[in-house]
């Protein structure tokens, strides 16, 4: 069995589809226990009973529609009008715009492609150093994953059976900490050249608001509806998808009806991949639970650590390594079911664990050698990958410090979360 496990790991490293590797491991486990493999099919089918499942394709589709429209340009103009008058304003605009856009698209690579084409040349034109521009745009792509309605937050809630409303609230302050620390660093490193993007103008601000008048209510409708209790998460996702579709296709007419099938197909490819991995992972997880693997892991971890602090240190190191080699969606469905019972034994709140998990995995997008954002930025801006590594390193250090702060200050995540 050890030899088979090693072979499966090697296949995954060599690029075999992750769902095939997970499914194979689950089938071998069921077969070894002489369990009818039909049970595995039933386990996979059980994803249809998961709460909030409909929110995943709906929010994903809405994000893809936004990225295909001119909404990114309007967002940059709006944030520029509101923040551009500050010293170093364009850097702050880049951070705010990327965080907002990633929260709704749920994909940092989409943010780099959609907003990078606008922000990167604008930063260069405004006199910011090229290396700083590249590092800022690349690292900003992963901001927003802690803000509602981020897809990883929803997926973690589904897997961990945690209130998604609580996760949305818990991500606000940690996400703001990451934004503020990156903003402070950006202002400090450009302290000798922090000229405002432009003087504040009520006329420009009014024009930017009028241009974005249909997008501005979007976060208010989604977050206000969820937090007020008027809309469930799945209902908010349906409202978001319908609203975005009407605004971008009917009102702005920036997306022809003939392009909708292509956008639907592209967004559902991502959703289909997530659901396939989710289904086989549920089967694999249930086998591991029946085989007592979490208990064995708990015993092993208990032999290494003796306190919640040492557990969090070990967890953080593990997640930073994991984030560099595995995408965030696969990591959630594979690892969360295993670490939840262990974290509970050490008194780590399941909501706080989710924020720590996602914040640490967020770093994986820009952690060498295989951080996804690094390769997307290298391709998008035609820069050598080693140059991208060097440009993002200071931002990686700042974000790592913020993740450490989030990890060891649980009240930061739990302060806004109501007691059960």
C-alpha positions in Angstrom: 0.0 0.0 0.0 2.9 2.3 0.7 4.3 1.7 -2.8 0.9 2.5 -4.3 0.7 5.7 -2.3 4.2 6.7 -3.5 3.2 6.0 -7.1 0.0 8.1 -6.8 2.0 11.0 -5.3 4.5 10.8 -8.2 1.7 10.8 -10.7 0.2 13.9 -9.1 3.6 15.7 -9.2 4.1 14.7 -12.8 0.8 16.3 -13.7 -1.9 13.6 -13.6 -5.4 15.0 -13.0 -5.9 15.5 -9.3 -9.4 14.1 -9.3 -8.1 10.9 -10.9 -5.4 10.5 -8.2 -7.9 11.1 -5.4 -10.5 8.8 -6.9 -7.9 6.0 -7.3 -6.7 6.3 -3.8 -10.3 6.2 -2.5 -11.2 3.1 -4.7 -8.1 1.3 -3.5 -9.1 2.1 0.1 -12.6 0.8 -0.3 -11.4 -2.3 -2.1 -8.9 -3.0 0.7 -11.7 -2.9 3.2 -13.8 -5.1 0.9 -16.5 -2.4 0.5 -18.7 -2.3 -2.5 -17.4 0.4 -4.9 -21.0 1.4 -5.4 -20.7 3.2 -2.1 -18.1 5.5 -3.6 -20.5 6.5 -6.3 -23.1 7.3 -3.7 -20.5 9.4 -1.8 -19.7 11.4 -4.9 -23.4 11.8 -5.6 -23.9 13.2 -2.1 -22.4 16.6 -3.1 -25.9 17.4 -4.4 -27.0 17.5 -0.8 -24.4 20.0 0.3 -25.7 23.4 1.5 -24.9 26.5 -0.5 -23.7 24.4 -3.5 -25.6 26.5 -6.0 -23.7 29.6 -4.8 -20.5 28.3 -6.4 -21.5 28.3 -10.1 -23.6 31.5 -9.7 -20.9 33.6 -8.1 -18.3 32.2 -10.6 -20.5 33.1 -13.6 -21.0 36.6 -12.2 -17.3 37.1 -11.8 -16.5 35.9 -15.3 -19.1 38.3 -16.8 -17.6 41.2 -14.8 -14.1 40.4 -16.1 -15.3 40.3 -19.7 -17.0 43.7 -19.5 -15.5 47.2 -19.0 -16.3 47.0 -15.3 -12.5 46.8 -14.4 -11.9 50.1 -16.2 -14.8 51.7 -14.4 -13.6 50.3 -11.1 -10.1 51.7 -11.6 -11.6 55.2 -12.6 -13.8 55.2 -9.5 -11.1 54.2 -7.0 -8.7 56.7 -8.8 -11.2 59.5 -8.3 -11.7 58.7 -4.6 -8.1 57.8 -3.7 -5.9 59.2 -6.4 -5.5 62.6 -4.7 -3.6 60.9 -1.8 0.2 60.8 -2.0 1.0 57.4 -3.6 -2.6 57.3 -4.6 -2.2 55.1 -7.7 -0.6 52.3 -5.6 -3.6 52.5 -3.2 -5.9 52.4 -6.2 -4.3 49.3 -7.5 -4.6 47.5 -4.1 -8.2 48.5 -3.5 -9.3 47.7 -7.0 -7.6 44.3 -7.1 -9.0 43.3 -3.7 -12.6 44.3 -4.7 -12.3 42.5 -8.1 -10.8 39.3 -6.7 -13.5 39.1 -4.0 -16.2 38.9 -6.8 -14.3 36.8 -9.3 -12.7 34.4 -6.8 -9.7 34.0 -9.1 -6.5 36.0 -8.6 -5.2 35.1 -12.1 -8.3 36.8 -13.7 -7.6 39.9 -11.7 -4.0 40.1 -12.9 -5.1 39.7 -16.5 -8.1 42.0 -16.3 -6.7 44.8 -14.2 -3.0 44.3 -14.8 -3.4 45.6 -18.4 -4.8 48.9 -16.9 -2.7 49.3 -13.7 0.7 48.2 -14.8 1.2 50.8 -17.6 -0.5 53.4 -15.5 1.9 52.9 -12.6 4.9 53.0 -15.0 3.6 56.2 -16.6 3.2 57.8 -13.1 6.9 57.3 -12.3 6.8 54.2 -10.1 9.8 51.8 -10.4 9.1 49.0 -12.8 10.1 46.3 -10.3 7.7 47.7 -7.7 4.9 47.9 -10.3 5.4 44.2 -11.2 5.5 43.1 -7.6 2.4 45.2 -6.7 0.2 44.0 -9.5 1.3 40.4 -9.0 0.8 40.3 -5.2 -2.5 42.3 -5.4 -4.0 39.6 -7.5 -4.6 37.4 -4.5 -6.0 40.1 -2.3 -9.7 39.9 -1.8 -9.9 36.1 -1.1 -10.9 36.8 2.5 -13.7 39.2 1.5 -17.2 38.2 0.7 -18.4 36.7 -1.6 -15.1 35.0 -2.2 -15.5 31.5 -3.7 -12.8 29.9 -1.4 -14.6 31.2 1.6 -17.8 29.5 0.4 -16.1 26.3 -0.4 -14.4 26.2 3.0 -17.8 26.7 4.6 -19.3 23.8 2.6 -16.4 21.4 3.4 -16.1 22.3 7.1 -19.9 22.7 7.6 -19.3 26.2 9.0 -21.7 29.1 8.7 -20.7 31.0 5.5 -22.2 34.1 7.0 -19.8 33.8 9.9 -16.9 33.3 7.5 -17.9 36.4 5.5 -17.8 38.4 8.7 -14.6 36.8 10.0 -12.7 37.7 6.8 -13.3 41.4 7.0 -10.7 42.5 9.6 -8.0 40.1 8.6 -8.5 41.1 4.9 -8.2 44.8 5.9 -5.0 44.1 7.9 -3.4 42.6 4.7 -4.6 45.6 2.7 -3.4 48.2 5.2 0.0 46.5 5.6 0.6 46.4 1.9 -0.6 50.0 1.5 1.8 51.1 4.2 4.7 49.3 2.6 3.8 50.8 -0.8 3.7 54.3 0.6 7.0 53.8 2.5 9.0 52.4 -0.4 7.8 55.3 -2.6 8.2 58.0 0.0 10.5 60.0 -2.2 8.2 59.9 -5.1 4.7 59.9 -3.8 3.1 62.5 -6.0 -0.7 62.2 -6.1 -2.2 60.6 -9.2 -4.3 63.7 -9.6 -5.9 66.6 -7.6 -9.2 65.8 -6.0 -12.0 66.9 -8.3 -15.7 66.8 -7.4 -16.4 66.8 -11.2 -14.2 63.7 -11.8 -15.6 61.9 -8.8 -19.2 62.6 -9.8 -18.4 61.4 -13.4 -16.8 58.2 -12.1 -19.7 57.6 -9.8 -22.2 58.1 -12.6 -20.2 55.8 -14.9 -20.2 53.1 -12.2 -23.7 53.8 -11.0 -24.9 50.3 -11.8 -21.9 48.4 -10.3 -21.8 50.4 -7.0 -24.9 48.8 -5.6 -23.5 45.3 -6.2 -21.6 44.8 -2.9 -24.4 46.5 -1.0 -27.0 44.2 -2.4 -24.9 41.1 -1.8 -23.5 41.8 1.6 -26.4 43.8 2.9 -28.8 41.0 1.8 -26.7 38.3 3.5 -25.9 40.1 6.7 -29.4 41.5 7.2 -30.8 38.0 6.9 -33.0 39.0 4.0 -31.1 36.7 1.5 -29.5 33.3 2.0 -26.0 32.9 0.4 -27.4 30.9 -2.5 -30.2 33.5 -3.0 -27.6 36.3 -2.9 -25.6 34.4 -5.5 -28.6 34.1 -7.8 -29.4 37.8 -7.4 -25.8 38.7 -8.1 -25.7 36.6 -11.3 -28.9 38.1 -12.6 -28.0 41.6 -11.7 -24.6 41.4 -13.3 -26.1 39.8 -16.4 -28.7 42.6 -16.8 -26.2 45.4 -16.2 -23.4 44.2 -18.5 -25.5 42.7 -21.3 -28.7 44.8 -21.3 -27.9 48.1 -19.8 -24.2 48.7 -20.8 -24.4 46.3 -23.8 -20.7 45.5 -23.5 -21.2 41.8 -23.8 -23.1 40.6 -26.9 -25.6 37.8 -26.4 -23.5 35.7 -28.8 -20.6 35.8 -26.3 -22.7 34.5 -23.4 -22.3 30.8 -24.3 -18.5 31.2 -24.4 -18.4 32.9 -21.0 -20.8 30.3 -19.5 -18.6 27.5 -20.9 -15.4 29.1 -19.5 -16.9 29.7 -16.0 -18.4 26.2 -15.8 -15.2 24.6 -16.7 -13.7 26.0 -13.5 -16.9 25.0 -11.6 -16.9 21.5 -13.1 -13.3 21.0 -12.0 -14.1 22.1 -8.5 -17.2 19.9 -8.2 -15.4 16.8 -9.6 -12.5 17.3 -7.1 -15.1 17.9 -4.4 -17.1 14.8 -5.1 -14.1 12.4 -5.2 -12.6 14.1 -2.1 -15.8 13.5 -0.1 -15.5 9.8 -0.9 -11.8 9.8 0.0 -12.4 11.8 3.2 -15.2 9.4 4.3 -12.9 6.4 3.7 -10.1 8.1 5.7 -12.5 8.8 8.6 -13.7 5.2 8.7 -10.1 4.1 8.6 -9.2 6.2 11.5 -6.6 8.3 9.7 -7.5 11.6 11.4 -7.0 9.9 14.8 -3.6 8.6 13.7 -2.7 12.1 12.5 -3.8 13.6 15.8 -1.7 11.1 17.8 1.3 11.9 15.6 0.8 15.7 15.9 0.3 15.3 19.7 3.8 13.7 19.9 5.3 16.8 18.2 3.4 19.7 19.8 2.1 20.3 23.3 0.1 23.6 23.1 -2.2 25.5 20.7 0.7 28.0 19.9 3.0 25.2 18.8 0.2 23.6 16.8 -0.5 26.9 15.0 3.2 27.3 14.2 3.3 23.8 12.7 0.1 24.4 10.8 1.3 27.6 9.4 4.6 26.1 8.1 2.6 23.2 6.6 0.1 25.5 4.9 2.8 27.7 3.4 4.5 24.7 1.9 1.1 23.3 0.7 0.1 26.6 -0.9 3.2 26.6 -3.0 2.5 23.2 -4.6 -1.3 22.9 -4.6 -4.1 25.3 -5.7 -6.4 26.6 -3.1 -9.6 24.7 -4.1 -7.8 21.3 -4.1 -6.2 22.1 -0.8 -9.5 23.0 0.8 -11.3 19.8 -0.2 -8.2 17.6 0.6 -6.8 19.0 3.7 -9.5 20.7 5.7 -11.4 17.5 6.7 -8.1 16.2 8.1 -7.0 19.2 10.1 -10.4 20.2 11.5 -10.5 17.5 14.2 -6.9 18.1 15.1 -7.5 21.9 15.4 -10.5 21.2 17.6 -8.4 19.2 20.0 -6.1 22.2 20.5 -9.0 24.6 21.0 -8.7 26.4 17.6 -12.0 27.9 16.5 -13.2 26.4 13.2 -14.0 29.9 11.8 -10.5 31.2 12.8 -9.0 28.1 11.3 -10.7 28.8 8.0 -9.4 32.4 7.9 -5.9 31.2 8.8 -6.1 28.5 6.2 -7.2 30.8 3.4 -4.8 33.6 4.4 -1.9 31.2 4.3 -3.0 29.5 1.1 -3.3 33.0 -0.4 0.4 33.3 -0.1 0.8 30.2 -2.2 -0.2 32.1 -5.3 3.0 34.1 -5.1 5.4 31.6 -3.3 8.3 30.3 -5.5 8.8 28.0 -7.2 5.3 27.2 -8.5 3.1 30.1 -7.3 0.4 30.5 -10.0 0.4 34.3 -10.0 4.1 34.4 -10.6 3.7 32.5 -13.9 0.6 34.4 -14.9 2.4 37.7 -14.3 5.5 36.4 -16.1 3.4 35.5 -19.2 1.1 38.6 -19.1 3.9 41.2 -18.7 6.6 39.2 -20.7 9.1 39.2 -17.8 11.5 36.4 -16.9 10.2 34.3 -14.0 13.3 35.0 -11.9 12.6 38.8 -12.3 9.0 38.2 -11.1 10.3 36.2 -8.1 12.6 39.1 -7.2 9.9 41.8 -7.7 7.3 40.0 -5.5 9.7 39.0 -2.7 9.2 42.2 -0.5 5.4 41.9 -0.9 5.6 38.2 0.0 7.4 39.1 3.3 4.8 41.8 4.2 1.9 39.4 3.5 3.7 36.6 5.5 3.9 39.0 8.5 0.2 39.8 8.1 -0.6 36.1 8.1 1.4 35.5 11.2 -0.5 38.3 12.9 -3.8 36.8 11.8 -2.8 33.4 13.0 -1.8 34.3 16.5 -4.5 37.0 17.1 -7.7 35.0 16.8 -9.9 37.9 18.0 -9.1 39.6 14.7 -11.1 36.9 13.0 -13.7 36.3 15.6 -14.5 39.8 16.8 -17.3 40.4 14.3 -18.6 36.8 14.5 -21.7 36.5 16.7 -21.6 33.9 19.5 -23.4 30.7 18.6 
